[in-house]
Amino acid sequence: MNATAAQQHEVLVLGAGYAGLAAAIQLAAHTRKRGNLRVTLVNPYDTFTERLRLHMTATGQETTEMNIPELLDGTGAGFVRGWVTAVDAEAKTVRIDDDRVMRYDTLVYGLGSIANTVAVPGVDDHAYTLNGPEDAALLADRLTRLDGGTVVVGGSGLTGVEAAAEIAERHPGLQVVLLGRQEPGASMHPKAKAHLDTALARLGVRVRSGVEVAKVLPDSVELADGSIIPAAAVRRS
């Protein structure tokens, strides 16, 4: 190894979501004049997933695909496609796809989060998530095959609200029920919350707040109070 390579400071950014992609681009831009620093972004796909638009994919709408290498073009940041399977903090290495090891001096962990399908019995077997484009496409396929019935959306946060509203608007023949511990928009300004409540009511979304999902069954959702909501599809946020 020559002296230049030995002094190279390697920055690995894991995950090309909103945070990871922004971190890679900004780090590369701010350190471009430092010839001894290299920024590399690692992600399992070369297409940027807009998680905020997955509810659109789940209702059969086409969204613009953005290629990560093209987004990085000219920024000075590199790209490696692969799954991160292990991180060795002591050795400062990351294993990619179990057959490649990359060294780092600085690690940015931006792998994000996924829906918890373990905490509630039945979610892993019977509910749909929006963890990625493939999951959203599965839900979209299910919704298009329903002639009627109820779609239950678990979680009254912004993601759940967006999903419930989009499903109700795109599939008016389905009854959408939004479940949550809090009311939708509970943290919003009163005027914004009032607007949200009006929009959900206009779309026919039935809201049940102050409830908790205890179990997901093949054709229904059981709440903590023992009540049952029949469901042709369950979306877990």
ABEGO torsion letter per residue (X at the ends): XBAAAAABBBBBBBEABAAAAAAAAAAAAAAAABAABBBBBBBABABBBBAAAAAAAAAGBBBBBBBAAAAABGAGBBBBBEBBABBBAAAGBBBBGGABBBBBABBBBAAEBBBBAAABBGAAAABBBBABAAAAAAAAAAAAABAEEBBBBBEABAAAAAAAAAAAAABAABBBBBBBABBBGAABBAAAAAAAAAAAAAAGBBBBBGBBBABBBAABBBBAAGBBBBBABBBBX
